[in-house]
Amino acid sequence: MTTITIEGGTGPLRGRVRVPGDKSISHRALILASLADGRSTLRGLSTGDDVRSTASALRLLGAEILGTEVIGGRSRLAEPVRVLDVGNSGTAIRLMAGLCAGFPWLSVLQGDESIAQRPMGRVVEPLRAMGAEIDGRQDGRYPPLVVRGGELKGVDHALAVPSAQVKGALLLAGLTAEGPTTVRGSVPIRAHSEELLRLAGADVRSDPPHLVTTIHPGSLQPFVLDVPGDPSQAAFWLVAACLVPGSEVTVEHVYVGQARAAFIDVLIRMGADVDLEETGPTTANITARHGPTLRGTNVGGAEVPGLIDEIPVLAVAAAVAEGPTGFTDASELRVKETDRVAATAALLDSVGAWSEPRSDGLHVAGGAPLSAGHIESFGDHRVAMAGVVAALVAPGATRITGWDAVRTSYPGFEDDLRHLLGGQG
């Protein structure tokens, strides 16, 4: 387990940075390119371990992935001779379950200790309803998962939780099912699967807010994609710029499509100085500057699925804001890489802020002058990077243990931190 030490209060963050490619898009792009009959070109994929795990699993299925090129096609894919290891990625295991359900093979999906605790019933039950045979610990509620697919039939499924991973898995399975597959949600969630399926020529249709999505079976065509920057990674630099005096940071070419940029709305509601410059239909350059002290707010309801991964760093912003902030309707945080509610509360406590964990979220008192401390990541990459933002605000040296978790999503984080602290343009 590695440790990083951050010296807080040493100066502003200034400059421009481009964060790794969106992790959610990268997983899906690799899977769809592996299904598409021919050569696809994918530029700007996430460089983290999570996406590398997806690529490794797809290679075991028969896809050829080399650099930016993916040569795929259903005829190239075959029953894997080894277990498909998804590492630390909950997205990978759920999407791969949907992929494997469409083939008449036996596939075994497993991951690390964290993945073994991630709930799988939400994806296993609808895939079983489509005709896939799936087993796992506690009747398929937890990994590893053993999937034998093929001969699927389309279903009309209402999501029990607002999960883009489950929606994506069912749409992947629906590509080979008999008849259409429809997925219904109660609130808008990430639309990456639909966007990329359309790019690959699939017959997929959604209502305008993507609450109801239907896919018809069919083949995929190769495609070219430049993956935009991951907003979940951009959030760390943008919140840090809002909190560290003298800072001004621009994160370039960030994905800001449906249910991915809600954290920006929260920062603006708190009084942050944040601007967006559109660079495409779903991308923007985002600039944040240090300004007046932020104000506490309430975060909950339909906006939560669009910022669930950003709550740890938003909680750091809340800790120094004037007045309390409440995060509710976020029970999904309890079943991430760790119990992210408890881990975020421990992070805040380590730097002198007060918070109260709750069953579906977190109450943060606000107004705390942060102090240097010792932060434990609990093996969670987002907690580790949120810890850096807290450490930059707290004068003195703060140690963060479990830093190696950051490799799963942002292996170049330290390089970008040095770049921005150096004030380079």
Buried (B, 14 or more C-beta within 10 A) or exposed (E): EEEBEBBBBEBBBBBBBBBBBBBBBBBBBBBBBBBBBEBBBBEBBBBBBBBBBBBBBBBBBBBBBEEBEBBBBBEBBEBBEEBBBBBBBBBBBBBBBBBBBBBEBEBBBBBBEBBEBBBBBBBBBBBBBBBBBBBBEEEBBBBBBBBBBBEBEBBBBEBEBBBBBBBBBBBBBBBBBEEBBBBBBEBBBBBBBBBBBBBBBBBBBBEEEBBBBBBBBBBBBBBEBBBBBBBBBBBBBBBBBBBBEEBBBBBBBBBBBBBBBBBBBBBEBBBBBBEBEEBEEBBBBBBBBBBEEBBBBEBEEBBBBBBBBBBBBBBBBBBBBEBBBBBBBBBBBBBBBBBBBBBBBBBBEBBBBBBEBBEBBBBBBBBBEBBBBBBBBBBBBBBBBBBBBBBBBBBBEBBBBBBBBBBBBBBBBEEBBEBBBEBEE
